[in-house]
């Protein structure tokens, strides 16, 4: 799996960390970021579909 590096504002990181840990929804930050990216891409696909902007032959959710 490729690794990337991003700059994240402190307030976003603090909020993210509230959802990460043993008693939280995500085990680690990487898992939380991947889930967030997937959710955002699903929402963008829905918007693109409504506006007729999905690529030919590409169904929603396929990457």
ZIGI-V531858 format. One record per backbone hydrogen bond with DSSP energy under -0.5 kcal/mol. CO is the residue of the C=O (numbers start at 1). NH is the residue of the N-H. If there is no record, write none. Layout:
# ZIGI-V531858
co:CO nh:NH
co:CO nh:NH
This chain:
# ZIGI-V531858
co:9 nh:12
co:9 nh:13
co:10 nh:14
co:11 nh:15
co:12 nh:16
co:13 nh:17
co:14 nh:18
co:15 nh:18
co:16 nh:19
co:17 nh:20
co:19 nh:26
co:21 nh:24
co:26 nh:21
co:28 nh:32
co:29 nh:33
co:30 nh:34
co:31 nh:35
co:32 nh:36
co:33 nh:37
co:34 nh:38
co:35 nh:39
co:36 nh:40
co:37 nh:41
co:38 nh:42
co:39 nh:43
co:40 nh:44
co:41 nh:45
co:42 nh:46
co:43 nh:47
co:44 nh:48
co:45 nh:49
co:46 nh:50
co:47 nh:51
co:48 nh:53
co:48 nh:54
co:49 nh:52
co:55 nh:58
co:57 nh:59
co:59 nh:62
